[in-house]
Amino acid sequence: MNELTRPIRVVFNTREKGYRSKTWLASLGVFTLMAGDAVRYSVGWIGWGIVLAVMLSGSLYLFAKDRNNNTLREIPWFIWALLGYMLLSAIWSAYTAVTVLAAVTQIATTAFAVVLAGLFSWRHLLRLFANVIRVILGASLIFEFVAAAIVQGPIAPIFKNYSGDEPPAMAYYWTQGNLFTDDRIQGIVGNSNLLAFAAMLGVVIFSVEYAIIATKRWVSITSVLMALYCVYAAKSAGIGFAMAAIAVSAIVSISAEGKDRETRHRYYRIAWASAGTVAIFTLFYRAEVFEFFGKSPDMTGRSGIWKLVLGLIEQRPWLGWGWISHWVPGVEPYEGLVVIKNVPYYQAHNAYLDVWMQLGIIGAILFAILLLVTFVKLWRLAVRHTSALYLWPILIFMGLGVWSLTESRMLIEIGWVLLMLFAIKVNESSELLEPKGRSAKRTRIAFWAKKPVLKLKQKD
């Protein structure tokens, strides 16, 4: 490892005016949106709403104070069009008032993503997400230990999400206390799939954090191991496929850097062909594949849910039923549509079907444009820049996209924030990126190099 390839540790100017206030506000917002049930189970829906209102108001205030911010100009047209179409769908919606409320909520969530894109650099965002995820995963393991070792049983929410004294099904418990069994753990987020998703984000972010020496090495290593264990203990098949997509994307993007156009595109063709082969294999041998992940051949009832959703799409294919985001209990036609083992489900368990069902073909096309353009720009950023720092956006985007084949969480809370953040932040001027090195990142990702420290004053 010579001086040209050795990674450089960048230290933040933490004395910058407003650094602490914006970091704490953003961290609170990310935690609340990533671990929403933990907050709702602790302080109730009203408390959760107050936290979000305070966070959003404070963040927008700090954003408005930054007069040199050009982030609004970087919002691509298709985001404006998609948000506008969500609101416009109230005209033909089967639940007009709910659509208006859902569209306003979507706009507010997007506004928080705009704040993150405008007030923080990619490196600062990495640090912010890393610290929040460390707290969520660490608290989740402590919470599971308390349930399994001290309570020795399930723990119900403080603010109940059910009526009556006892939960009608095990799924209503905050956690079932399965840490010492072969069953899935839920963590403070109260859901195995959401815990696995947070852990997946952690694996990517902590790995990049380690590669660029963003913190002490032992902290990053411990964090990666903790995240990997949470992925394993949460036992989410959807996250398993997403992790595979992340691994392939990392290998291809790192290998393609610095190569000529023909070589890069050969790598891409091989990768897409391999992905298609795996998809076909999974389709034809889904029983064996899902059994390997401990799931039923229908992915725990998802195929039945998809058939019901496709039935709704068939009724209104062009305009859809109206935007609702996460299905609202009591609203037709979703109330009672999906009930499995006495537990109602309020999502299509596929973000792409959900968008098509709610916004019709036009909305689905706008959403597809959003995903395609964002993917291309994030990929170019990751491949053309020599720093491993710019890997985490595309890797998380890929993981989120694959996971969304079995979950609709990309459309709400932290899933939507991440999607909007990437779609907006990737458009910022290249002058705001960190300087490129003289060698490709595959030679700069040194796992046992010494840690030179270079203090850079960044605009965060």
Disulfide bonds with the S-S distance in Angstrom:
none
